[in-house]
Amino acid sequence: MEKGWTQVVSKIATEIIELSDEMIDWFEQRTKRHIQLVQKYCSRIADYNADRFPNIIELGQVHDASKFVSPERDPYVLISWDYHCKDKGIPFKLPDDIKDKMNEATEHHVKSNSHHPEQWSNQSQTISRENRNAPCKLIDATKMPDESIAEMCADWCAMSEERNNTPRQWADKNVNIRWKFTDEQKELIYELLDIIWE
C-alpha cells in the first residue's frame, strides 16, 4: 500500500497531480465533518450573543470553502492524508518540493480566511514549514475583529473535538505566543471558549 502512495506523490512532484480516490475521499469526509463542527460551535456563539456576532452563522456556512478550490485543494488533500497516516501510524513520505506546495497552500489559506489571525497581519511567511502547528514568529493579530475571533474560536473547538483535547489547551499554547492579541481580544477568546465548549 505504501508503494502506491509514494508513486502518487512522485507523480505530483513532477507536476502530474494524480491523487488517489482514497486520499480525496478522506479529505472531503474529514473537511466536511470539520465544517459541520464549526457550524455547531458558531450556532452556540449565536445563541450566546447574536447581537454582538450577527454574521456568525453565515461565517460558519462558508468556513474553509477555499480548501475545495485551487490553489488549496490538491495540497490540502495531501495535508489531510499526511495527518491521517500519522494518526494511524502508516508510513507516508513526502518529497521536499511537495512540502513546499503544502506550505504555500496553507499560507494562502490563512491569508485568505478571516478566521485566521494571519489574514489580519501584514507579515509574510507566517507558517513554519517544519511544523504547521508551531509558531514561525509572533503574528500581530491585534486588528482582528470580534466576529472573526468568534469564528476562530468555533474553529478551535471543532479541532479540539476532532483531536480529543480542549480548545483552552490550544489557546494556552498559542495566544500571545504564536499570535499577538490585545488584552480585550484575549478576554473575548477565553470567554467564548468557556461558553461554547462542552
N, C-alpha and C positions, 0 to 999 in steps of 0.2 A: 504494500500500500504506500509506504514512504516513497518508493521509486516513482510512482505515478505523480505524486505531489511535486517531487523535485523536478520532474520533466515539465510540469505545468509552469513552475516558477522559472525554469531555464528558458522556456519559450517567452515568458513575459520579459525576461532580461534582454531578449533580442527583439523586443517590441512587438512580438506576436502574442497578443493577450488572449490566452485561452484558459479561462478559469473553469474548473470542473463544476458540474451541476451540484455536487455535494457542497462545495465551497459557497456557491451562490445561494443555494437553499438555506444554508446555515446563516449567512449574512442577513438574508431577508427575514428569516424567522427571528433571529436574535434582535435585529434592529427594530422590527415591528413590535416585538414584545417590549423593548425598551421604551419606545414611543408611547405605548399603551400605559406603561407605568408612570411615565412623565405626566401624561394626561390625568391619571388618577391623582397625582400629587398637586397638579395645577387646580383640579377641582376642589381639593382640600383648601388650597390658598384662597380660591374664590369664596368658599363657604366661610372662611375665616374673616376675609375683608375684601369683598368685591369692589367696594368704593375706592379703595387705595390701589387695587390692581384690576382695573376694568377690562383689560385685554388679555388676562392670563389664560382664559380658556382658548382663545384664538391662537395664542402663542404655543400652547400645548399641541394644538391641531397641526401646526406646521413645523413642530420641533424636529430637527435633524433631517429635514427634507433634502438638504443639499447632499446628503450621503448617497442618495439614489441617482444622482446625475454626475456627469463629468464636470470637473476633473477628480471628484472624490470617489465615485462608485467603485471602480476596479481596485484601487489601492485599499479602500475600506473593506472590500471582500477579503483581501489578504490580511488586513489588520484583525478582522473578526476571526478569521481562520487561525491566525497565529495565536491569539488568546485562547481559542478553543483547544488547540493542540497542547498548549502549555497546561491548561486546566486538566486535560486528560492524560498528561504525561506522554504524549505522542511526539516523537522527533519531527521537527519541521524546520528546515534550514532555509534562510532567505539570503540571496546574494546582496552585497552592499548597495548595488545600484537600485535594487527593488526597495531596500530600506530607505533609500533617499526619496524614492517616489512616494512611499508611505508617509514619510515625514512631510513632504511637500503637500500632500493631500490633507494631512492633519493641520498644517499651518493654514491652508486655505479654509478649512472648516472653522477653526477658531477665530479667524479674522473675518468670516462671513456670517457668523451666527451670534446674535446679540446676547445669548445666554452664556457666552464665554467672555471672561474678563479681557482676554487678548484683543477682542474687537474694539474695546474702548481705550486701547493704548496705541500710541504711535510707534511703539517699539517693533522692530523686525526680528525675525528668527527667535520666536518665543518658545518653541518646542524643542526639548532635548532629543537628539537623535538616538542616544544610547538608551534612554528610559523616558517614554512618553508621559509617565506619571510622576516624574521627578522635576523639581524646579530647574529651569535652564538659567533663569535670572529673575529677579523680582520684577513682576509686571505691575505697572501702575493701573489699577482698576478704579481709581477714585472718581472717574467720570461716569461710571456705570450707573444707569438709572434704576430706581427701585423695582420696576416691573421686570427688568432683565435679571436683577438679583433674585427675584421671586422664581423666575423660570429656572435659573441656575440651581436654586435650592431644590426645586422639583426634580431636576436632572440628578443632583447628588443623591436624593432619596431613592430615585429609581435605580441608580447604580448600586447603592448600598443594599437595596432589596435583592438585586441580582447577585451581588458578591457576598451576601450574608455577613455584612458588617454594619456599622452605623454611619450616617452622614456626619454626625458630630466628630467621629474619629477622622474622617476625611478633612473636615473643616479645621480641626486642630492641627493637622499636618500641613495645611496649605494657606490658611488665612494669615496674611501679613508675613508669610514665609515664601510662598510662590506668587501670591497676588497681594498687592498693597491696597487695602481698603481704609476708608475713614472710620473713625470710631462709631459714627452713626450707621454706616453700612455694616460693620461688624455686628453691631447690636441687632440690626434687622436680620442678618443671616442666621444668627443663633436663635432669635425669636421665632422665625419661620421654621427652622429645623425642629425646634422643640414642639411647635404646634402641629405640624403636619406629619411628623414621623410617628409611626405606631408605637 
